[in-house]
């Protein structure tokens, strides 16, 4: 109940918009649906682009939707190549304050997550999540990063 | 006999078609110069007199009219991202029958404000931002547009949270302003019908009068509509069918005019290959595009510029013409836009046909969707933008440059898929038809009252080439 009241309160004020999608040629749709559901339930305004989303689509959707965050999923191991340059494209489009979150099976093979995280942080992402992360963690981070209470 | 009098006030000619509803036949046709600068009734009466000479004095059951006179319905549209709200606003304006002179994206600049003043549109369609999304662009562009020193109406069809604010700014600047639903309320979702209705209302309320058509409007039995809207409605009827009469299924039509080339497609446009998916906007079944830089007279030099940018030597070789001869014909047409490639100018008919063929090819590639090949772990896939028109069964050509050409097929076949535009999803094996009696617009008008009759007339008068 308390949680519900919180959501209603948040909807009174304007909700931050998240742009959500699975990047590149990746067709993993189930996780995307779960994230869409959880973030929407948490009171965010979600623009879900679904699967096989190009960087261009992420950026254009974020511009039209005036998004506060872009949340990128990648499950098929090509995450590093697919995500490279997204921060620069956002800068170019004037989205200088936008937060970039990324999560999933971001690289092929067994690599230390700290190493993977480092690579993506250097690419300009603000939060990086390993496979099997609970979306609750990301929701907590969103509230912190967007200074919501 | 029950005779309907269908009039198309064109920029040059007022064309009047008389149709007998009972026999479903065109019984008379006449044309006279459009006299919109003085009194549009003069030209109309002259054409009517000729109809009377052919049919005798008779009572008309109904009189209906469409108009593209005095520049047609001239519009400018604007949005935020070129492939999203800017494209949606252009589609909305084109589907209302407007001549969309220019589409702007992102924040308008001072330079663009001067450009809009020079275009002097009848209506500006302002969009940008999905609902709940970007507000800044709508408010910024409203500021710029409010200060444009030209008299036009503005339709706001953008982010609904910013629409009222934008309207205030525009009204303060003295612009007649209408708010309607967003052309793209959610990402990738097209919603063009409310904007289309708002354009229609403004056209009837303000623009008919501004163009000097109000006296004519009073004697008509239905509001005057923009000619391209009449053609769009005729195409839709021809494709979908009437109450009892069957339609032709998926089709495309080209109207090759002096100033613009209009392209219509009536097709769902969904992917026709299994490994393709649509990216971006899903476009409407009834789609119209209008190319202001592709035309046979007023925009002939712009068309030639496009050819020169592309591959001029291949162009001359393909049609067996020379650069000198092409330039000569361009000069002749620039001096006298009414000139036809016959009589003393018959020698230039090959150049005129070559330009017409390129006009069809360029406007076809812009209208049709295209596929981009991408390689995925699951193999080769296609990302489809726009409509897949490969299975379209009929392509109809209209406009003097096509139907009066020595070889109309050679011109119209540029609407068919060719390796030259490798990725364009143009029809693969369509039948090519010609609107020999120039009845498209008239049948669009008639379709509002007698769909089956209009459909039967079109099916009988279109000739395969």
Contacts between the chains, C-beta under 8 A, distances in Angstrom:
chain1	res1	chain2	res2	distance
A	14	B	132	7.9
A	17	B	132	6.8
A	17	B	133	6.7
A	25	B	374	6.0
A	25	B	375	7.4
A	25	B	376	3.4
A	25	B	377	6.9
A	25	B	378	7.6
A	25	B	381	6.9
A	27	B	376	7.8
A	27	B	378	7.1
A	45	B	132	6.0
A	47	B	130	7.4
A	47	B	133	7.9
A	47	B	186	7.3
A	47	B	187	4.8
A	49	B	187	6.9
A	49	B	188	8.0
A	52	B	277	6.4
A	52	B	279	7.7
A	52	B	383	7.7
A	54	B	279	7.1
A	54	B	383	7.8
A	57	B	279	6.7
A	57	B	280	7.7
A	60	B	81	4.5
A	60	B	83	6.4
A	60	B	84	5.8
A	61	B	84	7.8
A	61	B	187	5.1
A	63	B	80	6.2
A	63	B	81	5.5
A	63	B	134	6.4
A	64	B	80	5.5
A	64	B	81	5.5
A	64	B	84	5.2
A	64	B	85	6.1
A	64	B	128	7.9
A	64	B	129	6.0
A	64	B	130	5.0
A	64	B	133	5.2
A	64	B	134	5.9
A	64	B	184	7.4
A	64	B	187	6.5
A	65	B	129	7.9
A	65	B	130	5.5
A	65	B	132	7.4
A	65	B	133	4.0
A	65	B	134	7.0
A	65	B	187	6.3
A	66	B	129	6.8
A	66	B	132	7.9
A	66	B	133	4.6
A	66	B	134	4.1
A	66	B	135	6.9
A	66	B	136	7.7
A	67	B	133	7.8
A	76	B	377	5.9
A	78	B	377	7.9
